[in-house]
């Protein structure tokens, strides 16, 4: 009877190593392959020569900030991280105006393509009337409060020396206070200690995976992550959401906004620019907007006291003869393509024509 030859048993450490490769290495390789394919698809569909995918990069002070020369599926940033396709023209050409618009997502206009955001539409108006190299730089950033805006302006203004700075801010102040409170930071205590302008560094864009993983972005943007963790079930029971309750203005949030706004205006003037304060426009009946829009309106009184030109973008809404919802996305505060064009015309007519004739 023939005997079969049996090879020597593998050492235990080799068995463990092979098991780890199978259990850990294979899934990791699959994930990396999917990530690579995702980056390749995004580059093929949206890639811009000389720019890298991913708008956000780590920042020690802010948590995250817009990266220079970056892009995603609907946005681009320039050489200094503004949401402009065109690089900052340096030095500023003689006879040209430089304007910087600060704010949150309502300035960034994430629901619109880069060139359809209202700061870029405003630039079109400015160039048609002044110098073809005048620029309006979009410094808006999703979820930024006025504290983050001032932190960035402290970097921008001494270097760029703009002629005009537009402040379109206030909608994110309540969320900023709530985030700070969740982190154990009391804005009320900070104000009592003479501090203001505090902001959370733990925004969504501060997450490493959100900034760098195409898989995570896909799952979150499509809602697939929510579906997965809830096993695909929703619990509606045919109920409709109750109408929003207006809790009134938060006096701590309002005081922080007002103090930080004063610092912002002083900073702008210190660097030789003229501030323009634009009251944030929106539909109060949508979501929490009744409360959230109040901070910008209250801040207008601070700006007026300091001799700043104040214009109210709600005048655009009031003047529109059609359905007011045509002017905004579903949030009721982010301007639609139609609304962004009207807002740009409004700011140009009410402010820039007299300041940059």
C-alpha positions as CSV (number, residue, x, y, z in Angstrom):
1,X,0.0,0.0,0.0
2,X,1.4,3.4,-1.1
3,X,2.1,5.9,1.6
4,X,1.5,9.6,1.1
5,X,4.2,12.1,2.1
6,X,3.0,14.7,4.6
7,X,4.8,18.1,4.7
8,X,6.1,19.5,7.9
9,X,3.6,21.4,10.0
10,X,4.0,25.2,9.9
11,X,5.2,26.9,13.0
12,X,2.5,28.6,15.0
13,X,3.7,32.1,14.3
14,X,3.4,31.5,10.6
15,X,-0.2,30.2,11.0
16,X,-1.1,33.3,13.0
17,X,0.6,35.5,10.4
18,X,-1.3,33.9,7.4
19,X,-4.5,34.2,9.3
20,X,-4.0,37.9,10.0
21,X,-3.2,38.5,6.3
22,X,-6.4,36.7,5.4
23,X,-8.6,38.3,8.0
24,X,-7.1,41.8,8.0
25,X,-5.1,42.3,4.9
26,X,-7.7,41.2,2.4
27,X,-10.4,43.6,3.6
28,X,-7.8,46.4,3.9
29,X,-6.8,45.8,0.3
30,X,-10.4,45.8,-0.8
31,X,-11.0,49.1,1.0
32,X,-7.9,50.7,-0.5
33,X,-8.9,49.5,-4.0
34,X,-12.4,51.1,-3.6
35,X,-10.8,54.3,-2.3
36,X,-8.5,54.4,-5.2
37,X,-11.3,53.8,-7.7
38,X,-13.3,56.5,-6.0
39,X,-10.5,59.1,-6.4
40,X,-10.0,58.0,-10.0
41,X,-13.7,58.5,-10.8
42,X,-13.8,61.9,-9.1
43,X,-10.7,63.0,-10.9
44,X,-12.1,61.8,-14.3
45,X,-15.5,63.6,-13.7
46,X,-14.4,66.7,-11.8
47,X,-10.6,66.9,-11.9
48,X,-9.0,70.2,-12.4
49,X,-5.4,70.4,-13.6
50,X,-3.1,71.6,-10.9
51,X,-5.6,71.0,-8.1
52,X,-6.2,68.2,-5.7
53,X,-9.4,66.5,-4.6
54,X,-10.8,67.5,-1.2
55,X,-11.7,71.1,-0.1
56,X,-10.6,70.8,3.5
57,X,-7.3,70.5,5.2
58,X,-6.2,70.3,8.9
59,X,-5.6,73.6,10.6
60,X,-4.4,73.7,14.2
61,X,-6.3,76.9,15.1
62,X,-9.6,76.2,13.2
63,X,-9.7,72.4,13.1
64,X,-10.0,72.5,9.3
65,X,-9.8,75.2,6.6
66,X,-10.2,75.3,2.9
67,X,-7.2,73.9,1.2
68,X,-5.4,75.8,-1.5
69,X,-5.9,74.6,-5.1
70,X,-8.5,72.1,-4.3
71,X,-11.8,70.8,-5.9
72,X,-14.7,68.5,-5.2
73,X,-17.8,67.6,-7.2
74,X,-19.1,71.2,-7.4
75,X,-16.5,73.5,-6.0
76,X,-13.0,74.8,-6.5
77,X,-10.6,76.8,-4.3
78,X,-7.8,79.0,-5.6
79,X,-4.2,79.4,-4.5
80,X,-5.2,81.0,-1.1
81,X,-8.1,78.7,-0.3
82,X,-10.9,81.1,-1.4
83,X,-13.9,79.5,-3.3
84,X,-12.8,81.1,-6.6
85,X,-11.5,79.3,-9.7
86,X,-9.2,82.2,-10.4
87,X,-6.1,82.8,-8.2
88,X,-5.7,86.0,-6.2
89,X,-4.2,88.6,-8.4
90,X,-1.0,89.8,-6.7
91,X,-0.1,92.5,-6.6
92,X,-3.5,94.1,-7.0
93,X,-3.5,95.8,-10.4
94,X,-3.8,99.7,-10.5
95,X,-7.5,100.7,-10.7
96,X,-8.8,97.3,-9.7
97,X,-10.8,96.7,-6.5
98,X,-10.4,93.8,-4.1
99,X,-13.4,92.6,-2.1
100,X,-13.5,89.8,0.4
101,X,-16.9,88.3,1.5
102,X,-16.9,86.4,4.8
103,X,-19.6,84.2,6.2
104,X,-20.8,80.6,6.6
105,X,-22.4,78.3,4.1
106,X,-24.8,81.1,3.0
107,X,-21.7,82.9,1.6
108,X,-20.0,79.8,0.4
109,X,-23.3,78.7,-1.4
110,X,-22.6,75.0,-1.3
111,X,-25.8,74.3,-3.2
112,X,-24.5,76.2,-6.3
113,X,-21.5,75.7,-8.6
114,X,-18.5,77.9,-7.7
115,X,-19.2,80.6,-10.3
116,X,-22.9,80.8,-9.5
117,X,-22.3,81.7,-5.8
118,X,-23.4,85.3,-5.1
119,X,-19.8,86.6,-4.4
120,X,-18.7,85.5,-7.9
121,X,-21.9,87.0,-9.4
122,X,-21.0,90.2,-7.6
123,X,-17.5,90.1,-9.1
124,X,-19.1,90.0,-12.6
125,X,-21.0,93.2,-11.8
126,X,-17.9,94.8,-10.3
127,X,-15.7,94.0,-13.3
128,X,-18.3,95.1,-15.8
129,X,-18.3,98.6,-14.1
130,X,-14.7,99.0,-13.0
131,X,-11.6,97.0,-13.9
132,X,-11.6,93.5,-15.5
133,X,-9.1,92.4,-12.8
134,X,-11.2,93.5,-9.9
135,X,-11.9,90.5,-7.6
136,X,-14.5,89.4,-5.1
137,X,-13.0,86.6,-3.0
138,X,-15.4,84.1,-1.5
139,X,-14.2,83.3,2.1
140,X,-17.4,81.6,3.1
141,X,-17.1,78.2,4.9
142,X,-19.8,75.7,5.9
143,X,-20.8,76.0,9.5
144,X,-18.4,78.8,10.4
145,X,-19.5,81.2,13.1
146,X,-18.2,84.8,13.2
147,X,-15.4,83.6,15.4
148,X,-13.9,81.5,12.7
149,X,-14.4,84.3,10.2
150,X,-12.4,86.7,12.3
151,X,-9.7,84.1,12.8
152,X,-9.3,83.7,9.1
153,X,-9.6,87.5,8.4
154,X,-6.6,88.1,10.8
155,X,-4.6,86.1,8.3
156,X,-6.1,87.5,5.1
157,X,-6.4,91.2,5.7
158,X,-2.8,92.1,6.6
159,X,-1.6,90.4,3.4
160,X,-4.3,91.1,0.9
161,X,-5.3,94.6,2.0
162,X,-8.8,94.5,0.4
163,X,-10.7,97.7,-0.4
164,X,-14.0,96.4,0.9
165,X,-15.0,93.5,3.3
166,X,-18.5,92.2,3.2
167,X,-19.8,90.5,6.4
168,X,-22.7,88.2,5.8
169,X,-22.9,86.3,9.0
170,X,-25.0,85.2,12.0
171,X,-26.9,82.0,10.9
172,X,-24.4,79.6,12.6
173,X,-24.0,81.3,16.0
174,X,-26.6,79.2,17.8
175,X,-25.1,76.0,16.5
176,X,-21.6,77.1,17.6
177,X,-22.8,77.7,21.1
178,X,-24.5,74.3,21.2
179,X,-21.3,72.6,20.0
180,X,-19.2,74.4,22.6
181,X,-21.6,73.4,25.3
182,X,-21.4,69.8,24.2
183,X,-17.6,70.1,24.6
184,X,-18.0,71.4,28.1
185,X,-17.2,75.0,27.2
186,X,-19.5,77.7,28.5
187,X,-19.8,80.7,26.3
188,X,-21.6,82.5,29.1
189,X,-18.6,82.0,31.4
190,X,-16.2,83.1,28.7
191,X,-18.1,86.3,28.2
192,X,-18.0,87.0,32.0
193,X,-14.2,86.5,31.8
194,X,-14.0,89.1,29.0
195,X,-13.6,86.6,26.2
196,X,-15.5,86.4,23.0
197,X,-15.3,84.8,19.6
198,X,-14.9,81.3,20.9
199,X,-15.7,78.6,18.3
200,X,-15.8,74.8,18.1
201,X,-13.0,73.1,16.2
202,X,-15.0,69.8,16.0
203,X,-17.1,70.5,12.9
204,X,-17.9,67.8,10.4
205,X,-15.0,68.8,8.2
206,X,-12.6,68.4,11.1
207,X,-12.9,64.6,10.9
208,X,-9.9,63.0,9.2
209,X,-12.1,60.4,7.5
210,X,-14.6,62.9,6.2
211,X,-11.8,64.9,4.6
212,X,-9.9,62.0,3.2
213,X,-12.2,59.0,2.5
214,X,-14.3,58.9,-0.6
215,X,-16.2,55.9,0.9
216,X,-17.2,57.9,4.0
217,X,-18.3,60.9,1.9
218,X,-20.3,58.7,-0.4
219,X,-22.1,56.9,2.5
220,X,-22.9,60.2,4.3
221,X,-23.9,62.3,1.3
222,X,-26.2,59.6,0.0
223,X,-27.7,58.8,3.4
224,X,-26.5,55.2,3.0
225,X,-24.8,55.4,6.4
226,X,-28.0,56.3,8.2
227,X,-29.8,53.5,6.3
228,X,-27.1,50.9,7.3
229,X,-27.1,51.8,11.0
230,X,-30.9,51.8,11.2
231,X,-31.1,48.5,9.2
232,X,-33.0,50.3,6.5
233,X,-36.0,51.1,8.7
234,X,-37.6,54.4,9.5
235,X,-40.3,55.0,12.1
236,X,-42.7,57.6,10.7
237,X,-46.1,56.0,11.7
238,X,-47.6,58.5,9.3
239,X,-46.9,61.4,11.6
240,X,-45.9,64.8,10.4
241,X,-43.3,67.0,12.2
242,X,-44.8,69.6,14.5
243,X,-44.4,73.3,13.6
244,X,-41.1,74.7,14.9
245,X,-41.2,76.5,18.2
246,X,-39.5,79.8,18.4
247,X,-37.5,79.9,21.7
248,X,-36.5,83.5,21.1
249,X,-33.0,84.9,20.8
250,X,-30.3,83.5,23.1
251,X,-28.9,86.5,24.9
252,X,-25.5,84.8,25.5
253,X,-25.2,83.9,21.8
254,X,-26.2,87.4,20.8
255,X,-23.7,89.1,23.1
256,X,-20.9,86.9,21.8
257,X,-21.9,87.8,18.2
258,X,-22.0,91.5,18.9
259,X,-18.7,91.6,20.7
260,X,-17.0,89.6,18.0
261,X,-18.6,91.7,15.3
262,X,-17.1,94.8,16.9
263,X,-13.7,93.2,16.8
264,X,-14.2,92.3,13.2
265,X,-15.1,95.8,12.1
266,X,-12.2,97.2,14.0
267,X,-9.9,94.7,12.3
268,X,-11.2,95.6,8.9
269,X,-10.6,99.3,9.4
270,X,-7.2,98.7,10.9
271,X,-6.2,97.1,7.7
272,X,-7.4,100.0,5.5
273,X,-10.6,98.4,4.2
274,X,-14.2,99.6,4.3
275,X,-16.7,97.2,6.0
276,X,-20.2,96.4,4.6
277,X,-22.7,94.6,6.8
278,X,-25.4,92.6,5.0
279,X,-28.3,91.4,7.1
280,X,-28.8,87.7,6.3
281,X,-31.9,87.0,4.3
282,X,-34.2,84.1,4.5
283,X,-37.6,82.6,5.1
284,X,-38.4,82.8,8.8
285,X,-41.1,80.1,8.6
286,X,-38.7,77.4,7.5
287,X,-37.1,75.2,10.3
288,X,-35.5,77.3,13.1
289,X,-34.9,80.3,10.9
290,X,-37.2,82.6,13.0
291,X,-34.6,82.3,15.7
292,X,-31.4,81.9,13.7
293,X,-32.0,85.0,11.5
294,X,-32.3,87.3,14.5
295,X,-28.6,87.3,15.3
296,X,-27.7,88.9,12.0
297,X,-30.5,91.5,12.4
298,X,-29.4,92.4,15.9
299,X,-25.8,92.7,14.8
300,X,-26.9,95.3,12.3
301,X,-27.5,97.7,15.2
302,X,-23.9,97.3,16.4
303,X,-22.6,97.9,12.8
304,X,-24.8,101.0,12.5
305,X,-23.5,102.4,15.8
306,X,-20.0,102.0,14.5
307,X,-20.8,103.9,11.3
308,X,-20.8,100.9,9.0
309,X,-22.9,100.8,5.8
310,X,-25.8,98.3,6.6
311,X,-28.0,96.8,3.9
312,X,-30.8,94.3,4.4
313,X,-30.9,91.4,1.9
314,X,-34.5,90.7,3.0
315,X,-35.4,93.6,0.8
316,X,-34.6,91.3,-2.1
317,X,-37.1,88.8,-0.8
318,X,-39.8,91.5,-0.2
319,X,-39.3,92.9,-3.7
320,X,-39.7,89.6,-5.4
321,X,-43.2,89.2,-6.9
322,X,-43.1,85.4,-7.3
323,X,-43.1,82.6,-4.8
324,X,-40.5,83.6,-2.2
325,X,-39.3,80.0,-2.0
326,X,-38.0,80.4,-5.5
327,X,-35.1,82.4,-4.0
328,X,-33.8,79.8,-1.7
329,X,-33.0,76.1,-1.3
330,X,-35.0,74.0,1.1
331,X,-33.1,75.4,4.0
332,X,-34.8,78.8,3.5
333,X,-31.5,80.6,3.9
334,X,-29.2,79.3,1.1
335,X,-29.9,81.4,-2.0
336,X,-31.0,79.6,-5.1
337,X,-29.4,80.4,-8.5
338,X,-32.1,83.0,-9.0
339,X,-31.7,84.4,-5.5
340,X,-27.9,84.5,-5.7
341,X,-28.1,86.7,-8.8
342,X,-30.6,89.0,-7.3
343,X,-28.5,89.3,-4.1
344,X,-25.4,90.1,-6.1
345,X,-27.2,92.9,-8.0
346,X,-28.6,94.2,-4.7
347,X,-25.2,94.4,-2.9
348,X,-23.7,96.0,-6.0
349,X,-26.5,98.6,-6.3
350,X,-26.8,99.4,-2.6
351,X,-23.1,99.2,-1.5
352,X,-20.4,98.7,-4.1
353,X,-21.6,101.4,-6.6
354,X,-20.9,104.1,-4.1
355,X,-17.8,102.5,-2.6
356,X,-16.2,101.3,-5.9
357,X,-17.7,103.5,-8.6
